[in-house]
Amino acid sequence: MKTQNYKNHIRFYKPHHFVFYPVAIILFCISMHEALKNNDQTLLWLMISALIVLIGSLSFMLRQHYALGNQDRIARLEVRFRYYRLTQKNFENIEHQLSLSQILALRFSSDEELIELIDRSINENLSSNDIKKLIKNWVPDYMRA
């Protein structure tokens, strides 16, 4: 498996990104083409186009919502556990000073740099992107949704 880092940490879900969505886009284009050239059934083809857009949008939102919500909870628990293991202190005491996106970015850091990055994130209000760029020893997450 390829070593994960900032430049390649984004993951695609092949059935959705490379099959379902392209098919939906093609169907939408066909239905819009038919709506524009077919004067007597324009309304029908516009309704079909709207339905395709609705189905595509809903499938994207639901897939993302459930998978990412669960992933966020697990990643937050991972950072809490790692922080406790390294400091013997509860992360919950300082967690409110960090945004969820900052916490999610911190999970990619190694144990050696986690505490320092947490402190810098709180003190300098680093963005999640800044945190990821500061990580020297990237801990990959190959199991993300």
Secondary structure, DSSP 8 states (H G I E B T S, - for coil): -----GGG-----HIIIIIIHHHHHHHHHHHHHHHHH-GGGHHHHHHHHHHHHHHHHHHHHHHHHHHHHHHHHHHHHHHHHHHHHHHSS-THHHHTTS-HHHHHHHTTS-HHHHHHHHHHHHHH---HHHHHHH-SS----TT--
